[in-house]
Every structure is written in structure tokens, then in C-alpha cells.
Amino acid sequence: MERDVPALTSERASNYAWLAWTAALAAALSGQEALAPTFFSYTERFSTGLVTGHEERPADPGAVLDSMALYPLYRIYSLIRLGRLSGFPGLIFPDASSDETVWVQTDIHGLIETAERCLAIGRREGRKGFASEKGLPPLLRALVAVLEGRGAVEVARKALVTYERSIRGMSDFRHIYPVVLDLKAAFPTVFTA
């Protein structure tokens, strides 16, 4: 990945988001605490269509909002893991009755709403949602509420259990279980009794 990043273009950055996110989870779960934040940082940038993080906006906003909300969810998860809940720009839907997006200063709540909106657009277009994507926004919303001091730990724990129980096959297991393990390790005061 580090070899490819210098030649990476903004149009292709989102193609690396899944790889960076997988690497971040693998680093975190294998105890490589110094490496995991680097990959979460890559994931956050790539899932937004940014290569260096210093670009003013993504070159192709449409490439980072997909009907399964993968890129917004990768970004949200990475920002939470990096401890950044506000003070960043993002591509959001400012009007609930429109599919038009804008690039503005936002917070984690704006990004979660965007992910949920992407999933709703996907359903409207007849696309099947997967448990790993559909179940993540409620879990992340509950975790953020606890991190901001306005939510109950029990609600976040219940959301994690619900997310883990949505595993129905190997594909679900491959996508959901690493997230469950990572959240338990990263936020032990929230997710362990």
C-alpha cells in the first residue's frame, strides 16, 4: 500500500479503502498498536476520495457514496477509532428530500446520517443490503453517544450483541466478527462487563 500511495490519484483512492480498513483491523487485532492508527488514517482518507488528506475536496464525490454505504461506514469507523468525532469536512445530504450532496464541515453524526441515507437510496433502488452494513450505523451511533457522555453503556452493549447476532454465514462472519473483536478490544469500558 505504501508503495502505491505516492502514485495514487483521487479518483482511485476509494479503491484502496477496503484494503486499508482490513489492514487496520488486522493490525489492531494482532496487537500492532503503532500500525493500526496509520491504517485507520489511510482508510479515513481513501474512503473520502482523498489521497494526502490535504486536498480541498474529493475529485469525484460520487465515487465515495455507494448504495451499500461501505465508504461512509469505513470512514465513520476509522474516525471513531482515531478519536475524531468532529471538526472535519464530509460529503453529506443536507436536504432529506434530495439526493444532492454537499462537501461541508460536519461531525460524526452528519456522516452516520449520510451512511443511513446511502442505505435508504440503495433499498429504494432495489439493492439488497447486507447485515454487516445495515447493522453498523445503530451500533456506531450508540457507541458515539457513550463516547460523548450522553448515552448508556447498556445500549451500546446491546447494539454490539445485536450486530454480532446478525451473522448468518461465512460472509457475515468475515465482515462482522473482526469489527466485534476490535470494538471490544478498543473500548473495553464500553463493551466488556
C-alpha positions in Angstrom: 0.0 0.0 0.0 2.7 2.4 0.9 4.4 1.7 -2.4 1.2 2.6 -4.3 0.2 5.7 -2.3 2.6 8.2 -4.0 1.2 7.4 -7.4 -2.4 7.1 -6.2 -4.9 9.5 -7.8 -8.0 10.9 -6.0 -10.3 9.1 -8.5 -8.7 5.7 -7.5 -8.3 6.4 -3.7 -11.6 4.9 -2.7 -10.5 1.6 -4.3 -7.9 1.3 -1.5 -10.4 2.0 1.3 -11.4 -1.7 1.9 -7.7 -2.8 1.8 -6.7 -0.1 4.3 -9.7 -0.9 6.6 -8.9 -4.6 6.6 -5.2 -3.8 7.3 -6.2 -1.5 10.2 -8.4 -4.2 11.8 -5.8 -6.9 11.3 -3.1 -4.6 12.9 -5.4 -3.8 15.8 -6.4 -7.4 16.4 -2.8 -8.7 16.2 -1.6 -6.2 18.8 0.3 -3.8 16.4 -0.9 -0.7 18.2 1.5 1.6 16.4 0.5 0.4 13.0 -3.3 0.3 13.4 -3.8 4.1 13.6 -1.7 4.5 10.4 -4.1 2.2 8.5 -7.2 3.8 10.1 -5.8 7.1 8.9 -5.4 5.7 5.4 -8.9 4.3 5.5 -10.4 7.6 6.6 -8.7 9.5 3.7 -9.2 6.9 1.0 -12.9 6.3 1.8 -13.4 10.0 1.3 -11.6 10.0 -2.0 -8.6 11.9 -0.6 -5.0 10.8 -1.2 -3.0 13.0 1.1 -5.7 14.4 3.3 -4.7 18.0 2.3 -7.0 18.1 -0.8 -9.8 20.7 -0.6 -12.4 18.1 -1.6 -12.7 14.8 -3.3 -12.2 14.9 -7.1 -15.1 12.5 -7.7 -17.7 12.8 -4.9 -19.9 10.2 -6.5 -17.2 7.5 -6.1 -17.3 7.7 -2.3 -21.0 7.4 -1.7 -22.3 4.0 -2.6 -25.6 2.4 -2.1 -24.2 -0.1 0.4 -22.7 2.8 2.4 -19.3 1.0 2.5 -17.1 4.1 2.1 -19.0 6.2 4.6 -19.1 3.4 7.1 -15.3 2.8 6.7 -14.7 6.5 7.3 -17.0 6.7 10.3 -15.5 3.6 11.9 -11.9 4.9 11.3 -12.7 8.4 12.7 -14.2 6.8 15.8 -11.1 4.6 16.2 -8.9 7.7 15.7 -10.9 9.5 18.4 -12.1 12.2 16.0 -15.8 12.9 16.4 -16.0 16.4 14.9 -14.1 19.1 13.1 -13.7 17.6 9.6 -15.2 18.1 6.2 -17.5 15.5 4.8 -19.9 14.7 1.9 -23.4 14.8 3.4 -27.0 15.0 2.3 -28.2 18.4 3.7 -31.8 18.0 2.5 -33.8 14.9 3.3 -35.9 15.2 0.2 -33.0 15.4 -2.2 -30.2 13.1 -3.4 -27.8 16.0 -3.8 -24.8 16.1 -1.6 -22.5 18.9 -0.4 -19.0 19.0 0.9 -19.1 20.8 4.2 -17.7 20.9 7.8 -19.6 18.2 9.7 -19.3 15.8 12.5 -19.6 12.1 13.1 -23.4 12.5 13.3 -23.6 14.0 9.9 -21.6 11.1 8.5 -23.8 8.5 10.2 -26.9 10.2 8.7 -25.2 10.1 5.3 -24.4 6.4 5.6 -28.1 5.7 6.6 -29.2 7.8 3.6 -27.0 5.8 1.3 -28.5 2.6 2.6 -32.0 4.0 2.1 -31.2 5.0 -1.5 -29.9 1.5 -2.1 -33.1 0.0 -0.8 -35.1 2.4 -3.0 -33.1 1.2 -6.0 -33.8 -2.4 -5.1 -30.4 -3.3 -3.8 -30.0 -5.9 -1.1 -28.3 -4.7 2.0 -26.0 -6.9 4.0 -26.1 -7.4 7.8 -22.6 -6.1 8.1 -23.6 -2.7 6.6 -27.2 -2.4 7.8 -26.4 -3.2 11.4 -23.4 -0.9 11.7 -25.0 2.5 11.9 -27.1 1.8 15.0 -24.0 0.3 16.7 -21.8 3.2 15.8 -24.5 5.7 16.8 -24.8 4.0 20.3 -21.0 4.0 20.7 -20.7 7.7 19.8 -23.4 8.5 22.3 -21.4 6.8 25.0 -18.1 8.4 23.9 -19.8 11.8 24.0 -21.2 11.1 27.5 -24.8 11.3 26.6 -25.6 7.6 26.1 -25.9 4.5 28.2 -23.3 1.8 28.1 -26.0 -0.8 28.2 -27.5 0.5 24.9 -24.1 0.2 23.2 -23.5 -3.3 24.6 -27.0 -4.4 23.3 -26.2 -2.9 19.9 -23.0 -4.8 19.7 -24.8 -8.1 20.7 -27.4 -7.4 18.0 -24.7 -6.7 15.5 -22.9 -9.9 16.4 -26.1 -12.0 16.2 -26.7 -10.8 12.7 -24.0 -13.2 11.5 -25.8 -15.7 9.3 -23.0 -17.2 7.2 -19.3 -17.1 6.4 -19.5 -13.8 4.6 -21.2 -12.1 7.5 -18.7 -13.7 9.9 -15.8 -12.4 7.8 -17.1 -8.8 7.9 -18.8 -8.6 11.3 -16.7 -10.7 13.7 -13.5 -8.7 13.3 -15.4 -5.5 14.0 -16.9 -7.0 17.1 -13.5 -8.2 18.3 -11.9 -4.8 17.5 -14.6 -2.8 19.3 -14.3 -5.0 22.4 -10.5 -4.5 22.5 -10.6 -0.8 21.6 -13.4 0.2 24.0 -13.2 -2.3 26.9 -15.0 0.0 29.3 -17.9 0.2 26.9 -18.2 -3.4 25.6 -16.9 -5.6 28.4 -18.8 -6.2 31.7 
